[in-house]
Amino acid sequence: MRLEGNVAIVTGAASGIGKAIAKHYAAEGARVAIADLNGEAARAAADEIGTNAIGLTMDVTDEAAVNAGVEETVKRFGRIDTMVANAGIQIVHPIEDFPFEEFRKVVDIHLHGSFLLTKACVRHMYPQKSGSLIYMGSVHSHEPSALKSAYVAAKHGILGLCRVMAKEGGKHGVRSNIICPGFVKTPLVEKQIPEQARDLGISEKDVVEKVMLGRTVDAEFTTVEDVSEIAVFLAGFGSNALTGQSIIPSHGWYMG
């Protein structure tokens, strides 16, 4: 049990990568708050795990909702040791056709949500002189792709936020790292395939083989298990030796 006694909060955890991380955390002994805009799905995911998990309704763009969810986690489990800022969406358009409200929505959920969760969690981590801030970035935190101006901008911003928190959190014993996966076969990615085929004027097969996996070493998708294993490692790492780092599980798509 690598995370015995650890208390974690994971946003966007009712499905996909977030759910995989929450389940892996619980399997390693952690107590987990599963936060999601879909509160019913969050509670169902918590029920799958059992008594070591709670489900929370949380809009990560609403500061009051984020603060309330973190406080509920502390009330239930007594502390916060690990934060995983995972909530996100994807909307793709050429920039000349990108509605501003949709651009802002992507940035609000990814970047502003990460900021609000960080602010709420460090209030508890700093006094206890320990904690692990884990951000969900992307290869797109380092590498651009056409049609993704909002997503790439947000993910670059999260990389910067992570590095700032490594600097600010160090004196408090709080680590800050970011996981930057390649394409993971989740509903978020599956939704992109027809959208990119439409906007790029190519087949869905070409989107997968050329756009998504064309620069990998083996034409393989990254898995949720790949990402959750790294999240367990970062939550349980024992010192500030590993902080401010970007870990990139991408089958070699980006080598940084």
Disulfide bonds with the S-S distance in Angstrom:
none
